[in-house]
Amino acid sequence: MPSDIPALVVFGIVDAAVLAIAAVGFTLQFGVTNYFNFGYGEWLTFGAYIAVVLNTAPLNLNVWLAMTIAGLATAGLSFGVNRALFLPFVRRRPEPLYILIVTLAVGLLLNNAYIALWGTDYRQYQGADRDIHHIGPITIGTDQVIFLAVAVALMGATHAILSYSKLGKSMRAIADDRTLAVVCGLDPARLADVTWLMTGFMAGIAGVILAMQVHTFSTDIGGNFTYLIFPAVIIGGIGRAYGAMVGALIIGLVTALGVLVIPASLTPSLIFVAIVAIVLFRPQGLLGGISHGRMQED
């Protein structure tokens, strides 16, 4: 129904905001480090579970404070996994396919560790503000407004870092041409460390918001969400932060508005139609992807 379109657009934008946080983190990892991290969803799961541990008994921290701490904890996990596991493998075998297999294996190990530590029972947060507001034909919850605000703040911070800071310009330079950037004196190891910290924080925040959005969750929450993260990155252009934002917005709106023409259970198929179209007619993505050669670590 045409009268449903404004509400569906709002829902699509909220979904896109959550997806954009995760997708930008994923694509920045690839752009700077050349890791196509197939275990990335487990970063989101870690953030979601750290927050629920902090938010429930016996600690009972405010859910938003728990989300912030979870983001920082996930940043630490991200940095540690890269230093302890990924980097030693990369120094020996820098081929992208080899790295992909390693990241997939690490993701499986992390997921099994979560199951051993937290079990498979469904969890949920306490004290989240779920008041509903009606603005004309639009219905939106207080928590959804906060999700949007957090996403806008993180996207704005990412834009500011990439566009105006020396660090961000260095990250863009090494993503565009790693060899030239190293010759010009940039330190790829330092930039990789910062990138893993940044993207880990974003993944942790995305995991908490995703868990709040679905209300109840288990240890498969992050792994399942990667089926939306990858399409967003591919559609926008692999390695491009702004491309990931655009891809997330497209997927959010397509999924929300797709129910007007097909059953809701079939709307995910529209995403894969979009991917096929992109691969056929613009394989580098809407904003142009990054094509790395073999990665060299100093």
Secondary structure by P-SEA (a helix, b strand, c coil): cccaaaaaaaaaaaaaaaaaaaaaaaaaaaacccccccaaaaaaaaaaaaaaaaacccccccaaaaaaaaaaaaaaaaaaaaacccaaaaaccccaaaaaaaaaaaaaaaaaaaaaacccbbbbbccccbbbbbcccccccaaaaaaaaaaaaaaaaaaaaacccaaaaaaaaaaacaaaaaaacccaaaaaaaaaaaaaaaaaaaaaaaaaaaccccccccccaaaaaaaaaaaaccccaaaaaaaaaaaaaaaaaccccccccaaaaaaaaaaaaaaacccccccbbbbbcccccc
